[in-house]
Amino acid sequence: MSITIQLVSTRDTDKNTAYICQTPEQLANYGLSAVELDYVNKQQQNNKDLVVLNRYDDVVFIVFVKTDEPESKRLSNAGKLVFHVVW
């Protein structure tokens, strides 16, 4: 298994994807359906830092980062979330 991290402006529909963002509004341009965006909004309102959209042919991971936390705490939380995504 290999993981590639790259900055993209559009979503490749045949690959699993992870988005790192601060708010659900930042996902509007990535081809998510209205139902998916609604689900993501509800999960984010419930303070979920990691949202998983399991589709038939791919999986979309959405990680919400909080900019009001110290950088050391953000890095620690990011490491925990990456563990959940990878395993």
N, C-alpha and C positions, 0 to 999 in steps of 0.2 A: 504494500500500500504506500502511496506517496501523497503528500499534501503540498500543494502549491499555493502560496499566498501572493496575490497580485492585485493591483488596483485596476478595476474594470468600470466601464460606464454602462454596459449592458449585460444582461444575464444570459448565459449559455444554457439552454433548456435541457440538454442531455447530460449535464454534470451536476453533482452535488455542489451546493454553494453555501457559503457562510457570509453573512453581512454583519458588520460591526457599525453600530450607529448609536445616536443619542436619543432620537425620538422616532416613532413610527412614520411620521411625515416624510422622513428621509428615504423611505422605501417606495414612494409613489412612482418612481421612474424605473423600477426593476421588474416589471411584468407580473406582479402579484395580482391575483384576482381580488375583487371587492370583498368576497367572503374571507379570503386569506388575510387581507388588510384589517378587516373587522376583528378577526380572531387575534391577530397580533396586537391590535389596540387594546382589546380586553385583557390579554395576558400582561401587557405592559402596565396597565392600570392596576393590576393585581401584584405589581412589583416583581414580576418575573424577569430575571436578567437574561435568561436563555429561553427562546421560543423555537420549537421544532415543527416544521411543516413537512409531514411525510406524504409525499405524492406517490403515484403509481411507479414512475420511472426515475425519480430523484428525490433528494431530501434537501430542504432549505433550512439552514440554521441561522437564527437571528440573535445576535448578542447586543444587549443594550449596555452601554457604559455610562457611568455617572461622572460628569466633569467636576462636580462639587466636592469630590473626595480627594484626599492627598494621592499623589502619584504612586506611592508605595502600596497603598491599599488597592488602587485600581489594577496595578500589575499583579498583585496577589489574587484578586478576584478573577482576573483574566486567565491566570494559570489554572485556577479551579474549573472555570468554564471550559477551557480547552481540554482538560482531562475528560470532562463529560462528553464532549463532542467526539473526541478521538476514540474513546473506549465505549 
